[in-house]
Amino acid sequence: MFLRRLVWHVARLIRSPFPGAGALYVHRFAVLALALCVGACAGLPGSAAARSAPESFAPLVKRVLPAVVNISVTETVSGGEVLGELPPELRDTPLGREFRRRFGNRREQTIGAGSGFIIDPSGLIVTNNHVVGHADKIVVLLTDGTRLPARVIGTDELTDVAVIKVQASGALPAVAFGDSRQVEVGDWVLAAGNPFGLGGSVTAGIISARGRDLGSGPFDNFLQLDAPINPGNSGGPIFNMDGQVIAISTAIVSPSGGSVGIGFATPSELLIPIVSQLRGGGHIERGWLGVSVEDSRSGVTVAGVERTSPAARAGIRQGDMILAVNGEHIETSRGLIRSVAAASPGSNVNLSIRRQGRDFDVSVTVGRRPAEGSG
């Protein structure tokens, strides 16, 4: 109210006829006062800012939700797998034998649900590997109610990413990736998906933290969110306020099984190269040295070297300290694994090594990383 009155009085000063030379100074004063007033208004807490929350998420939802899909999967579970769920102490008891007699040869269909998002109008969809990785049948439900069968193009267990494809009669709505490296803690995000199989739903929240490591693999680098994420949201997109996908919902921490405001999403900086490889070749090839490493006070130390591995052929020894990969300083063993994994098998990487107080460089031709292996 004060600023509104000030603007009104300044406007009167500008319009008022002041005779003589003094009028010029009064006019200049009025213009300066108006400029200061406008500047003060821009600094008010209620003014629009680049990272402020919108008055409504509705325009963003209308723009991006058509590209978000629900995914239902059917998986065949054999009786032997069911038996594996029996406690060990019951398996050789009369109860266990009776259970095996009745259900041992039985095959059951289990149904699960997840989420995904279309990245190409031709029908390419990104989701989590744990949603579709073991499915016998995949059906995608679009927001207009259309159901389409889907097939797996490629999966990657280490990052829990999968690409599937549907065949539609026309172009499908698609969304684009954004740069998760530009996301800051406190930024608003919109999560979309299929919680508890209820269908397309959205929730809003902020980025709570970056770089979370859940111990699920060497490539953990999750964004932590407080936007409600529940079972069924897996594989769903996380949007920034520009409608770009900056992460994919992957996991939650919850004693109850429902959202408690702690969700984790794989950032787009990791997703983009993985999705590119999967849609191009159906699998991921990562670089591999053949060393086991551990973090030490001074850096990353080689704890062991596999015989005939790329590292062994290059002369890397147990006890060597790896300081950098291709000139980029390495501080942790996880950082080393990620840097080497990013190299194409057969390419050369330059390692900066410290051995018994002497620093030198070694060129290593990286191998192909096994499904489960060392750095």
N, C-alpha and C positions, 0 to 999 in steps of 0.2 A: 504494500500500500504506500509506504514511504517513497519508494522508487517511482511509483506511478505518479504521485503528486509532484515529485521532482521533475519528471519528464514534462508534465503539464506546465509547470512554472517556467521551465527553460524554453518551451515552445512559445510561451507568451512573450518572453524577453526577445526572442528572435523576431517575432511579429511586431513588437511595439515600436512606434516611430520616435526615435531619439534624435532631436535636432543637433547640429554641430558636430565637431570632430569627435566628441566623446561617444557618439553613436557607434563608431567603428570599434572602439575598445569594448563597449557593452556587447556588441554582436559577437566579437571574438570570444569574450568570456562565456557567452551563452552557448556557442558551439563547443567550446572546450568542456563546459559543464555537461552538455548532452553526451559528448564522447565518453566522459568519465562515468556517466550514468549507465550508458549502454555496456561499458566494460564491466561495471559492477553487476549488472543483470546477468551477463554471461558467466560470471563466477558463482552465481547462486547454486546451492545444492540441487535445486529442482531443474536446472538447465540441462539440455541434452549434452551428452558426452559420448565419445566414440565407443566406450565399453559399458554404457548404462543399459539398464533393463528396459525393454520396450514396454509401452503401455499395454500391449497385447501381443501374444505370440501367434495369434490367428493368421496374419498374413504369411508368416514364415511357414506355419504348418500347412496351409493350403498349397504353398509352392513345393514343398519337399515330400509331403506324405504320400502322394501318388506313386513315388518311386520306392517306398518301403513295402516289403512283402512279408507275409506270414508263411512259414515253412512247416509242413507236417511230414514226418518220416515214419516209415514202418520198417521194423527190424525183426528178423527171425532169430529167436533164442532157442537153442536146443536144450533137451533135458539135462545133458551133462553140465551145461553152464548153470542151470538152475541148481543142480546138486552142489556145485561149487560154492553156493551161498550158504549151505548147511554148516553149522559150527563143526569143527573137526572132531569134537568129542561125541557127536551124534552119528557120524557117518558109518561106523561099524557096529552100531547098536541095532536091535530089532526095529526101532523106529526108523533109522536110516535105511535099513534094507527094505522096509515096506515102502518108504518114500521112493526109493530107487525102482522098486518093482512097478509102482503105479505111474511114475512120471519120467523114468529114465529115458524112454524113447520118444517122449512127447516133444513136439516142436511148437512153440508159441510165438505169436505175433505181438510185439510191443510197439506202442505208438508214442512218439515224442513230438515236441513242437519247439520251434525256434523262430528266428527272424532273419532278415537279410535286406539288401538294398541293391537296386538295379544301377549298374555303372555304365551300361551301354544300351542304346535303344534296340539293339539286336536281341537282347534278352540275357546278357551276362549279369550274374548276381553274385555278390560277395556275402559270405556268412562265416560262421565258425566251423572248424573241422569237427569239433565235438558234437555239432548239430547233425551233420550229414555223413561223417566219415565212415560209419558202419551201417548205413541205411541200405535196405534192399529196394525201397521205393521212396521217391521224393515227390511231393506235390506242393506247388507254389500257389498261394492265394493272393491275387492282386486286390487293390483297394476297391475296384469296381465289382468284385465278386467272382471274377474269372478264375477258374482253376486250371493250372497247366502242369503237366508232368515235367520233371527236371532230371537232368543227368549231371554227373560230376565231371567237371573239366580237370580239376587238380586240387590236391590238398597238401597242407604242410603241418605236420603234427607239432613241430618245434615252436611255431608261432600261433598255432590253433587257427589257421586261416584256410578257407576253402573257396573255390570259385565253381559255381554251377551254372547251367544254362537251360533256358526254356525256349520253346519255339512258338512265337506268337504270330497272329495273322497280320500285324502291323507293327510300327515302331512303338516302343514302350517308353514311358517317362523315365528319365535317368537323372542321377545327381553326380556331381563332380567332387573330387577330393580337394581338401584345403591343406594348408601347411601347419601341421601340429607344432612345429618348432616356434611358430609365432604366438601360440597360446600361452597365456599367463595364468598363474594361480589367482583365482577370483573372477575370471572371465565367465560370462553366462554361456550355457550350452543347452541344447535341446536333445533329449533322448527319445528315440522312437522304436517301437517294436511290438511284440505279441506276448505281453505278460500273462502267464497262467493260461495261455491259449485263448484269451478273450478277444483277440483281434487287434487291429491297428490302434495303438495308444501312444500318447506323448506325455513326457514329463520334463520339467525344467529344473535347472540347478546351476551350480558353479563348479569350476575346476578346483578341487580341494588340495591337490598336490601333484607333483610330477615325479617321474622316475621311480615309481614303486616297484620293488622286487618281491614277488610272492613265492619265490623258490620253485616255480614250476618249470624253469628251463633257463638256459644260458642267455636267452634273448629277452628276458623280462625287462620291460621298461614302461610300465603302465601309467596312464593318467588315472588319478583317483577323482571320483565325482561324488557329489551329494545328490544329484538327480536320482529319484527313485528308480532302481533297476531290480527286476524280479525274475524268477525262473520263466523262461520263454522269451526274455529280452535278448538272450545270447545271439550274437550275429547282427543285432540291430545297429543302425548308425547313430553316431553322436555328431550333431550339427553345431557349427558356430553360428553367429547371428547373421552371417552372409549366406546361410544355406549350404555351406560346404561341409563335407564329411571330414572331420578331423580325428575320428577314432571309431572303433567298433566295440560294442559292449561284449565283455568276455567273462567276467567273474564278479561275484559279490562276496562280502563277508557278512554272515548272518547266523546267529544262534538259532533263529526261528525258521529259517528257510525263506523268509520274505525280506524286503528291503529295510535296512536300518540306516540308510544314508551313506553307506560305504560301498561304492561300486568301482570296478576297474575296467578300463578300456584300452585296447591296443592302439597306439597313436598312428596317424597316417604316415608319418615318416618311416615307420617300419612296414606298414601295410602296402604302400605304393609299389616298392620294388618286388615284394612277394607276389602281389596280384599280377604284376606285369609278367613275371616269369611263369606263373601258373596258367594264365590265359594264353601264353605263347607256346609253352612246352608241356604243361600238365604236371611238372614237378620242379623241385628246387635243387639246384646244385650249389654247394657251398665249399669254400676253400678249407683246407685242413693241413695242419703241420705235423700232427702225430706226437704231441707233447702233452704231459700233464703239468699244470702250473698251479702256483699258490701265491696268494698275496703276502708280501713281506713289508717290513717297515720302510724299505727303500724303493719298493716297486714290485714287479712281477718276476718271480723266480721259477726256473724250470725244475720241477720235482722229478721228472722222468722223461725219457725219450724212447719211443717205440722203435724197435729194430726195423730196418729197411723203410722207415717213414721218410717223408720229405725233409723233416728236421734233421734226422740222422744222416741223410745223404749230404746235407749242407754243412755238417760238422757242429751242430748245436749239441751242447753237453749238459748233463745234469749239473745244477748249480749256477748255470748262466743266468744273468738277469737281463730281461728284455725291456729296453727303455722306450723304444718307439717302433712304429710300423709305417713305412714310407714317409718318415719324417714327422709323423704325428705322435706326440707323447702318449705313452700308455701308463695308466696309474693302477688299474686293477686287472685281475685275470679275466673277468667278464668282458672288460673293454678289449683285451687282446683277442679273445675268442670271437667277438663281434667283428673286429677289424679284419681278422683272417677269413672269417666266414663270408665277408662281403667280396672277397677276391674270387675271381673265376678260377675253377680248377685248371691247372696248366699254365696259369700266369705267374709272373714273378713278383714277389714282395721283398722289400728291403728292410731287414731287421737291424736295429741298433742294439748291440750287445755289450754288456759289461762283464768281463771275466777276470777275476783276481785283480781288480783295480784298473784294468786296461779296457778302454772303449774302442770298439771297431764295428764295422757294418758287414752283414752277411746277406747275400741274395739267395732266396729260397724259392724253388718252383713248387707251388702249393699243390696238394693232391685234392681228391674229392672226399668230402666229409662223409663218414659212414652215417647210417641212420641214427645210431647212438654212439658217441665217441668223444675223444678228448679234443683239445684245441688244435 
